[in-house]
């Protein structure tokens, strides 16, 4: 059964995934008003979700976005500027844009995954690729990399350098297997380059000689 709602829309140059913690700085008047409405709804015991979608200004560059819910106000200034923490909640698809407020609103359909068993072989392969990527990055940087506890495609994509277009494609996919397949292909392209770079560092470090020579 389709699930629809009218929600505020916040175009930004980011792609948000469900479950992702998203810090936001609110300084434009229209978005001050938006989050004033969010906080007023919370005081009434309601949760007003804000839809973040890839875009800029008032222009939306995608059809699918993800709502966020207000988790915490970190800082509030006298002029209404806010530093806040939000949490990614539900994916949505824009159906119709409304324009009777200072900020964008839209009638949206919420997007849920299709029912499908997860391909465990594919999942294991992707998680192994992800762990290898972390090992290579940690070895090269000499610093511990966060994100090693990622368990699903959205969490993995948050932690690796997938570009905005890739993240947008992941967001719009409606099965975990589709997302895992895309990430698997990403690791298959990326890891050989990193492995070659590692081998070259080792050759330089050993001056081209094996340890036994």
N, C-alpha and C positions, 0 to 999 in steps of 0.2 A: 504494500500500500504506500502510495507516494506521500511524502511528508513535506509540507510547504510552510513558509513563514515570511514575514516582512522584517528585514533586519537592516541596521545601519551598515554602510559599505565604506571601507577605508582602503583605497588603492595605495600600495606601497611597492617599492622595488625589492620585495622579498617574497619568498614562498614559504608559507607556514604549514607544518604538518600537525595532525592530531597528536596531542600529548607533548608538544614542544613548548618549552618555556620561552616567552618572547618579551624582552624588555622594550618599552616604547617611551619616547619623549613626545609629549603632547604640547604643541605651542601655537598652532594655527587656531584662529577663532572658531572655525567650524568644528574642529575636532575637540576643542575645549567644550563646546556645546554638546557634542556627541557623548563624551564621557561624563559630562554633568547629567545627561539623561540616563546613562548606564548606572550611575551612582544613585540617582533618584529612584530608579526601578529597584535597585537592591534594597534601598530603605523601605520600599513597599513589600519586600519579601519576594521580589521577582528577579529573574536572571535575564538580562538583556544581552544577548551575544552580539558581538561586532564581527562582521565579515571582512577579513583581510584578503585582498585579491591583488595579483600582480598588476601593477599600473603605476601611474604618476599623475599628480595633480588630481583632476577629475576624470582622467582617462583610464579605462580598464583595458588591459592588454590580454586578458584571459577570460574564459567563461566559468572556470572552476576555481574556487578559493576555499579557505578554511576559516571558520569562526574562531574567535578567541573569547574567553571570559576573563573578567578582571579578577586578579588574584590578590594584588597588594598595591597600595599607593605608597611609593617610597619617599616621594618628596612632592610638596604642593606649595606653589608660590602664590603671592598675593594677587598677581594678575591672572591666575587660573592655569598657568603652566603646570604640567604634571610630569613626574617620572614614575612609571608604573611597571608592574610585572603582570603579564597576561599568560594564559595557558590555551594552547590550541585545542579545539573541541571537535567540531563536526565539519566535514566537507560539504560544499554546496555548489549548485550550478545556478547561474543568473538566469532568471526567466523574464523579468521585466523590471526596468529601472524606474523609480519614482523620483520626483523632483520638487516636492513641496516643502522641504526643509533646507537649512543652510548647508547641510551635509547630504551626501548621497544615501538613498535607501533603495532597496530592491526586494522584489518578490522572488524568493529563491526556492529551489527544490533541494532538499538535503540528499547527499550522495552516500550510499552505503555499499560495502562490498557484496558481490554476489556470493552465494553459498558454494564453496568449493574446498575440497580437502587440500591441505598444503602438501606440496611435493617435498617430502623430507630429504630426498637425495639432493635436490636443487637447493634447499635451505641449508643443508650441511656444507655444500660446495661454496655457497655465498658467504656463510659465516667463516669458513676457513680462509677464503680470500680476504675478508675483512680483517681477520686476526693477523694474517701475514702482512697486510698493509700497515697495521699498527706497529708491528715489529720492525718493519723497514724504516718507518718514519721515526720511531723512537731511537733506533740505532744511528740514523743519520743526524738527528737533532741533539741526541744526548739527553733528552728530556722526556719524562713520562707523558704519554698522550691519553687524554680522557676519552671515554666513550667505549671502553672495552666490554661493557656489560650490555651493549645493544643486542636486542633479541629479534627485532623485526625490520622490515625494509625501511620503514619511515625513520626508525631510530638510527639505522646504519647511514641513511642518506643525510641525516642531520650532521653526522660526524665526519663525513668525507667531502671532498671538494667537488661535488656534483654541481654543474653550472645551473643558473636559474631556469634555463629551458628544460634541462633534464629533470630538475625538481618539479617543474610544472607538469611534465609528462607523468612522473610518478604519482603526483597528487591526483591526477585525473583517472588513473588506472583503477579498476574495480575488482581486482583480485590480488591477493598477496603473491601468487605465483607469477603474475605479469610483472610485478615490481621486482621480485627476486630475479627473474630472467634478465631484466634490464640491468640490475646491479651486477649480476654475474658477468654480463658482457662488458660492463665498465671495468671490472677487476681484470678481466682477460686482456683488455687493452692496456691498462695501467701497470699491472704488476711486472710484466717482462721488462719494461723500461726501467722501473725501480730496481729490479734485480740486476740489470746490466750496470746501472750506476753504482750499485753496491760492489759488484765484482771489480769495477774499475777502481774504486776507492781502495779495495784490498790489494790490487796490483800495485798501485802507487805507494801504498803503505809499506809493502814488502820489497819495493824497488824492482818489481818484476821477477823476483826469485821466490821459490817455495821455501817454507820454513826449514826444510832439511838440507838445503844447499849452502 
